[in-house]
Amino acid sequence: MLDLPASTLRFWEKEIDAFNPNKSAGGTRRYVQKDIDVLKQIKYLIDEQHLTLAGVNERLSTRMQEDEKRVKIIETLQSVRNELMDIRLELNGLEAFEKEFLLVDDGEGGTREEHFE
């Protein structure tokens, strides 16, 4: 698929922090889709962008940091959304209560609670 010799894969594994495939108990490397995606990025950065291995490490590290920031932002937004939904439920409950109980003028400058069903 990527036409990379095994020696290149082993070398990149040693030199590039973001490329770290899992190994079985016997030492056989098990490449998952994430590893293949990283390999594609490395190959592109070296072949097309003409980066050195140090440049590849820096670029991939920056991308990982940006991805971590995005994840934190998404988690924060999801938390805020959940809080807003809770507030909405509380407000809907209050609205239902207000429809059931209505404050009316008691004729003496105050109010009284009337129950309507």
C-alpha positions in Angstrom: 0.0 0.0 0.0 2.7 2.5 1.0 5.6 0.6 -0.6 7.9 1.1 2.3 10.6 -1.4 3.1 10.5 -3.0 6.5 13.9 -1.3 7.4 12.3 2.1 6.8 9.4 1.2 9.1 11.8 0.1 11.8 13.9 3.2 11.4 10.9 5.5 11.6 9.6 3.6 14.6 12.9 4.5 16.4 13.1 8.1 15.2 9.5 9.4 15.1 7.7 9.7 18.4 4.2 9.6 17.0 4.8 6.2 15.3 4.6 3.5 17.8 2.9 0.3 16.6 1.9 -2.4 19.1 3.9 -5.6 19.2 2.7 -9.1 20.1 4.4 -11.1 22.8 6.6 -12.6 20.1 7.6 -9.1 18.9 5.5 -9.1 15.7 4.3 -5.6 14.9 0.5 -5.2 14.7 -0.4 -2.2 12.6 -3.9 -0.7 13.2 -5.5 2.0 11.1 -4.1 4.8 13.4 -0.5 3.5 12.6 -1.2 3.4 8.9 -2.6 7.0 9.0 0.5 8.2 10.9 2.7 6.4 8.3 0.8 8.2 5.5 1.4 11.5 7.2 5.1 10.7 7.7 5.6 9.7 4.1 3.8 12.8 2.9 5.8 15.1 5.1 9.1 13.6 4.0 8.3 13.0 0.3 6.1 16.0 -0.5 7.0 18.6 2.1 10.7 17.6 2.2 10.9 17.7 6.0 13.6 16.0 8.0 12.8 13.5 10.7 13.2 16.3 13.2 10.7 18.4 11.2 8.3 15.5 11.0 8.5 14.9 14.8 7.8 18.6 15.4 4.9 18.8 12.9 3.3 15.6 14.3 3.8 16.8 17.9 2.1 20.1 17.1 -0.8 18.3 15.4 -1.2 16.0 18.5 -1.2 19.1 20.8 -3.8 20.8 18.6 -5.9 17.6 18.6 -5.7 17.4 22.4 -6.9 21.1 22.6 -9.8 20.3 20.2 -10.8 17.3 22.4 -10.8 19.5 25.5 -12.9 22.1 23.8 -15.4 19.5 22.6 -15.6 18.0 26.1 -16.2 21.5 27.6 -18.9 22.3 25.0 -20.6 19.0 25.7 -20.5 19.7 29.4 -22.0 23.2 28.9 -24.7 21.7 26.6 -25.6 19.2 29.3 -25.9 21.9 31.9 -28.1 24.0 29.6 -30.3 21.0 29.0 -30.6 20.5 32.8 -31.6 24.2 33.2 -34.1 23.8 30.4 -35.7 20.9 32.2 -35.9 22.8 35.4 -37.4 25.8 33.7 -40.0 23.5 32.0 -40.8 22.1 35.4 -41.3 25.6 36.8 -43.5 26.6 33.9 -45.7 23.6 34.6 -45.9 24.6 38.2 -46.8 28.1 37.3 -49.6 26.9 35.1 -51.0 24.8 38.0 -50.6 27.5 40.7 -51.3 31.1 39.9 -50.8 34.1 42.1 -53.8 36.4 42.1 -54.6 39.7 43.6 -56.2 39.2 47.0 -57.9 42.6 46.9 -56.0 43.9 49.9 -52.7 44.9 48.3 -51.3 41.4 48.4 -51.5 38.2 46.4 -52.7 34.7 47.2 -52.0 31.4 45.5 -54.9 29.9 43.6 -54.8 26.3 42.5 -56.1 25.6 39.0 -56.5 22.2 37.4 
